[in-house]
Each structure stands twice: as structure tokens, then as C-alpha cells.
């Protein structure tokens, strides 16, 4: 089994690399086409929750 890696970008999203299953509040699997790398929103402003859409840059999100 490959390792799952979570990176936290300063003033940006979380990046998740590797095998992971993402579900919504009801337990429904949330999938995204791609290379096995996911970017999850931290700023709360994305229109594609839970995935990042780059809004953090526009609103000048600052992480603690």
C-alpha cells in the first residue's frame, strides 16, 4: 500500500496525495477525476466544496 501524504500550503489548500476516500456529511463518496492528488479548501470560499477552486488567492486568505 502506498503512503498517503497531506501537505498544508501557506495561505492555500491542503494537498492530499495517494489513496484516500473522501465522503460528504451523509457518507456519500465524493470523487474527483484526476491524478490521485486532491486539493481541499481551507479558506471556506470555494464554490466546489470540499475541493479548492483557487478562491484563497482572490480573497487573500491568510493561514494562522
C-alpha positions as CSV (number, residue, x, y, z in Angstrom):
1,X,0.0,0.0,0.0
2,X,1.4,3.4,-1.0
3,X,1.7,6.1,1.6
4,X,-0.8,8.9,1.8
5,X,0.7,12.3,2.1
6,X,-1.0,15.5,3.4
7,X,0.7,18.9,2.7
8,X,-0.6,22.2,4.0
9,X,0.3,25.1,1.8
10,X,0.8,28.5,3.4
11,X,-2.3,30.7,2.7
12,X,-3.6,27.9,0.5
13,X,-5.3,24.5,0.4
14,X,-4.4,21.1,1.8
15,X,-2.9,18.8,-0.8
16,X,-3.6,15.1,-0.4
17,X,-1.6,12.6,-2.4
18,X,-2.2,8.9,-2.5
19,X,-5.1,6.6,-1.9
20,X,-7.9,8.3,0.0
21,X,-11.7,8.1,0.1
22,X,-13.5,11.4,0.6
23,X,-17.1,11.3,1.8
24,X,-19.7,14.0,2.5
25,X,-21.6,14.5,5.7
26,X,-24.1,11.8,4.7
27,X,-21.4,9.3,4.0
28,X,-21.7,9.6,0.2
29,X,-18.4,9.1,-1.6
30,X,-17.2,12.3,-3.2
31,X,-14.9,11.7,-6.1
32,X,-12.9,13.8,-8.4
33,X,-11.3,12.9,-11.7
34,X,-7.6,13.4,-11.7
35,X,-4.2,12.0,-10.9
36,X,-4.8,10.9,-7.3
37,X,-3.9,14.3,-5.9
38,X,-6.6,16.4,-4.3
39,X,-6.6,20.0,-3.1
40,X,-9.0,20.6,-0.3
41,X,-10.2,24.1,0.6
42,X,-9.1,25.8,3.9
43,X,-10.5,29.3,3.3
44,X,-14.2,28.3,3.1
45,X,-14.8,30.4,-0.1
46,X,-14.7,27.7,-2.7
47,X,-17.7,27.0,-4.9
48,X,-16.6,23.4,-5.4
49,X,-16.6,22.2,-1.7
50,X,-14.7,20.4,-0.4
51,X,-12.2,21.0,-3.3
52,X,-10.2,24.1,-3.8
53,X,-11.0,26.4,-6.7
54,X,-8.3,29.0,-6.1
55,X,-10.6,31.4,-4.2
56,X,-8.0,31.7,-1.4
57,X,-5.8,33.8,-3.8
58,X,-8.6,36.1,-4.8
59,X,-9.8,36.8,-1.2
60,X,-6.2,36.9,0.1
61,X,-6.7,34.1,2.7
62,X,-4.1,34.1,5.4
63,X,-3.5,30.9,7.4
64,X,-2.5,31.1,11.0
